[in-house]
């Protein structure tokens, strides 16, 4: 599978489902991966936890470096195999999908223990694929995907109001505002009130 074919598929994808389906299979074919996944954290919030789980050297690298990596770059083969007993996770490589300066998803690939390990050329090619995924037109959720209530809350946040103030103004509890902000942050790929205000 040629990189240009993958880039073209990413560029022409009209939905995340199409991207996660067709492009993911093409990427797996390119790298001879036994398992593969394109994961967007707002679709699957538990995916973000994969990056920080105890002992995830690949996840920590992605978080700190925002660059693709394979297991051999962050730990010895013996250490990797002792932490990963699954035969289909003999070798792993992952790359970040970055939107608006933060990691919003990952591309994860594994090979079986019987397969050859990922190498520097694979990491370079995954970096190019991740760059195209990171600039895909449907990556960042537009503010139009917010509900009317969520948009109203976002506007109040941009005016510097506290959760308690917003709750009093729109007639919901402070905790209701807090829960709505969590959804808004996920939809808009932001992690702070300041980032949200900048998106409005």
Residue pairs with C-beta under 8 A, 6 or more apart in sequence:
1 26
1 27
1 29
1 30
3 30
3 125
3 128
3 129
5 26
6 23
6 26
6 27
6 30
6 129
6 132
7 128
7 129
7 132
9 22
9 23
9 26
10 19
10 23
10 129
10 132
10 133
10 136
11 132
11 136
13 19
13 22
13 23
13 136
13 138
14 138
15 138
16 40
16 43
16 138
19 38
19 133
19 136
19 138
20 37
20 38
20 40
23 38
23 133
24 36
24 37
24 38
24 107
25 36
27 33
27 36
27 38
27 107
27 109
27 126
27 129
28 35
28 36
28 109
30 125
30 129
31 93
31 109
31 111
31 118
31 122
31 125
31 126
32 111
32 115
33 109
33 110
33 111
34 88
34 110
34 111
34 112
34 115
35 88
35 89
35 108
35 109
35 110
36 107
36 108
36 109
36 110
37 106
37 107
37 108
38 97
38 105
38 106
38 107
38 133
39 47
39 105
39 106
39 107
39 108
40 47
40 97
40 104
40 105
41 47
41 48
41 103
41 104
41 105
41 186
42 104
42 141
42 186
42 187
42 189
45 186
47 105
47 106
50 56
50 59
50 106
51 59
51 60
51 62
51 63
51 103
51 106
52 59
52 60
52 63
53 59
55 83
57 71
57 74
57 75
58 69
58 70
58 71
58 74
58 92
58 93
58 94
59 94
60 74
61 67
61 69
61 73
61 74
62 69
62 94
62 95
62 96
62 103
62 106
63 103
66 96
66 98
66 103
67 95
67 96
67 127
68 93
68 94
68 95
68 96
68 107
68 123
68 126
68 127
68 130
69 93
69 94
69 95
69 123
70 91
70 92
70 93
70 117
70 118
70 119
70 122
70 123
71 77
71 80
71 91
71 92
71 93
71 117
71 118
72 80
72 91
72 117
72 118
73 123
77 117
80 92
81 90
81 113
84 90
84 92
87 112
87 113
87 114
88 110
88 112
89 110
90 110
90 111
90 112
90 113
90 114
90 115
91 110
91 111
91 112
91 113
91 115
91 116
91 117
91 118
92 108
92 109
92 110
92 111
92 118
93 108
93 109
93 110
93 118
93 122
93 123
93 126
94 106
94 107
94 108
94 109
95 106
95 107
95 123
95 126
95 127
95 129
95 130
96 103
96 105
96 106
96 130
96 134
97 103
97 104
97 105
97 106
97 107
97 130
97 133
97 134
97 139
98 104
98 130
98 134
99 105
99 134
99 139
99 140
99 189
100 140
100 189
100 190
100 195
100 199
102 189
102 190
102 191
104 139
104 140
104 189
105 133
107 126
107 129
107 130
107 133
109 118
109 126
111 117
111 118
133 139
140 188
140 189
141 187
141 188
141 189
143 151
143 154
143 188
143 199
143 200
145 187
146 154
146 184
146 187
146 188
149 170
149 180
150 180
150 183
150 184
150 187
152 170
153 166
153 170
153 177
153 180
153 181
153 184
154 184
154 188
154 196
154 200
155 200
156 165
156 166
156 169
156 170
157 166
157 181
157 193
157 196
157 197
158 196
158 197
158 200
161 169
163 174
163 177
163 178
163 181
164 174
164 177
166 177
167 173
167 174
167 176
167 177
170 177
172 180
181 193
181 196
184 190
184 196
185 191
185 192
185 196
188 195
188 196
188 199
190 196
190 199
